[in-house]
Amino acid sequence: MTQTLEISDDLKERLDNHCEEGQSPEELVEELVAMYETEGAFLQEGYSE
């Protein structure tokens, strides 16, 4: 089952800015969710707890 989410134009633009060449915003979101599910948190370069 496919779900449709509505996002603001600002968020769409931000997602577009983070996409690699040829990557869709949907693919970026899938990648981020997979990383979160695997790691339990998003990692940021230079960040430590």
C-alpha positions in Angstrom: 0.0 0.0 0.0 1.4 3.4 -1.0 0.9 6.4 1.2 1.1 10.0 0.0 2.5 12.7 2.3 2.1 16.4 1.7 5.2 18.5 2.5 5.8 22.2 2.3 7.6 23.7 -0.6 10.4 24.7 1.7 10.9 21.1 2.8 10.8 19.9 -0.8 13.5 22.4 -1.7 15.6 21.3 1.2 15.3 17.6 0.2 16.2 18.5 -3.4 19.3 20.3 -2.2 20.4 17.1 -0.4 19.7 14.7 -3.2 22.7 13.3 -5.2 22.6 13.6 -8.9 19.8 11.5 -10.3 18.4 10.7 -6.9 14.7 11.6 -6.2 13.5 13.0 -2.9 11.6 9.8 -2.3 14.9 7.8 -2.6 16.6 10.2 -0.2 13.9 9.7 2.4 14.0 5.9 2.0 17.8 6.1 2.5 17.4 8.2 5.6 14.8 6.0 7.1 16.9 2.9 6.4 19.9 4.5 8.1 17.8 5.5 11.1 16.4 2.0 11.4 19.9 0.4 11.2 21.7 2.9 13.5 18.9 4.0 15.7 19.9 7.6 15.1 21.2 9.8 12.4 24.9 10.4 12.5 26.4 13.8 12.0 30.0 14.4 11.1 31.9 15.8 14.1 29.1 15.0 16.5 29.6 12.9 19.5 27.5 12.2 22.6 
